[in-house]
């Protein structure tokens, strides 16, 4: 496994970030979903919606986390910044604040394998079938009841060169 960009989002990740930051459309956001089971990257990157990811294999090929205190993270224009243009490094990258899952696990623990970062054009009415998967970095960690912190790299979760 590795870090992947979904085929549907190739060339679009930074554009989606700009839309969220500009609140265009209103209620657009990033949604972070954690997986405890995931297919091989070559298969995973072909899905066009989060709904398709989670229903693969009858809902057994890619399984969302269910550890104690788990909830999807929703990041709106108030938490995100426009993509950064790095002229010296010749790239543009998107970042998000580090995310803390407070008291992750304990009663129910998960061995996590992937973090799927999705674009939601409308958090008030969207469903998993409307969430566009952008990137999926590996996130190999096991919950145990302590806080779990997802730290994004210094140059963000996505870079285009």
N, C-alpha and C positions, 0 to 999 in steps of 0.2 A: 504494500500500500504506500501511497505518497500523497502529496498535495495535488489536487486536480482542479481544473476549471471545467465546468460543464459545457458541453458543445453549444447549447442554446445561448450561453452567456459570453462565449468567446468574442472579444472585441466590444463588449457591452458593459462590463462591470463598472468601470469608472463613470459611464453615462448614467447607469442606474443610481450610483452614489450621488451624482450631481442632481438628479431628479429629487431624491429624498431630501437633500440639503436645501433645495429651492422650494420644497413643499409642493411639488408639481408631479403628480396630483396631491391634493391634500390627503393626509392620513397614510401616505406611503412610508415604508419603513424597511429596515433589514430585520429578518427573523433568524435567530440562531437556534438550530435544532441539533441535538446530540444523538448519535447512534451508538447502540451497543452491539449491533451486528451490521456488517456492510458487505456488499458484493465487491468483487475485484474492481479496481479503478476503471479498467477498460470497459466494463459493463456499466458501472455507476454513472460515468460521465455522459452516457447517452440519454438519460432521462431528462424530460423537459419540464416536469413539475414535481413538487414535493409529494403530491398525491401519488404520482407514478412510482416514485422512489419507495414510498412506504407500503404500497400495495404489491410490489414485486414479489413473485414467488408465493402469492396468496397471503402476503403480509409477513412472510417469514424470512425473506432474503435480506431485507434492510429493516432493522427494528429500532424504533425510537427508545431512548432512555426512559426508565420509569423509577429511578432511585428516589428515595425519600427526599422531599422538598424540591424535586425537579420541576421546572417550568421553562418553557421556551423564553428566550430573551428577545425583546422587541426594542429596536433602536430607531428613534425618529430623528427628524431634523434638529432637534434640540441637543442630541447627544453626538451627532456626527458632524464632520467637517468635509468641505469639498476636497476632492482628490488633490494631492500635492504634485506640482510639476517640479521635477528635479532636472534642471538643465545640465548640470555638471555630470550627473549619472545617466542622463538621457533616458529618463523614464517618468512615468506618471503613476502614482500609487494611491490606493485607498486604504484608510485606516479606520479603526473603531477603538473605543476605550476598552481596556481589559475588563473582563466580565467575571464577577464572583458569584458562585453558587453557594449560598450560605448553608452550612450544616448538610452538605451533600451526602446522602446515604445514611448509614447507621442501621435503621431497621431493614431497609431494602437497599442493597448495594448493586452497582453495575460496573463491569469492566468495559470502558468506553473505547471506541475505535475511530470515530469520525465526528467532526463538527461540520454541519452543512449550513452555509450562510446563504440565505434566500432573500429575494426581493419580493415585497408585497406591495402592490399598487394601492391597496385600500384595506387598512387593518380593521375597519368597521364592518366589512361585509365579505372579506376574502375567506376562502377555504384552502385546504392543502392543494387542491386542483388549480388554484390561482397563484400559488407561490412559485416563483421561478428560481431554481437553484443556481447560484453563481459559482461558488467555490466550495471545496470540501477538503480542508487540511486534515491530516491524520491527527488524532488526539488520543493517545494511548495512556489512559489513566484509570485507576480504580477508585471508586468512592468508598469512604469509610466513616462518614459522619462528620468529618472536618470540612472546613471551607475549601472549595475547589476554585482555583483562579485560572481563567483562560487568559494568558498573556499573549498579545499580538506582537509580532516582530517590530523592530524600530521603524522599518519602512512599510508597515501595515500588513494587512491580510492578502493584498493583491497588488501586483505591480505589472505594468505594461511597458515593454521596451521597444 
